[in-house]
């Protein structure tokens, strides 16, 4: 697993804080579908998007999320920092 785990609720706060168009920007940067990016943040459209390499462990604050690859999370945090947005 890559990087430190975060809570599911923290992952959702990061997603919710992203400026409009951020999922499209991340998808373009990674040459993947927007649905794959949405799946990474808790979506479940596997007909149009791919699995996002997340693993959940039950617990407080929505449980813990562990990542196979934290690239999408890191890009999301970078976008938030660029826009001076706190999550």
Secondary structure, DSSP 8 states (H G I E B T S, - for coil): -EEEEEEHHHHHHHHHHS-TTHHHHHHHHHT--HHHHHHHTT---TTTS----EEEE--GGG-EEEES--HHHHHHHHHHHHTT---
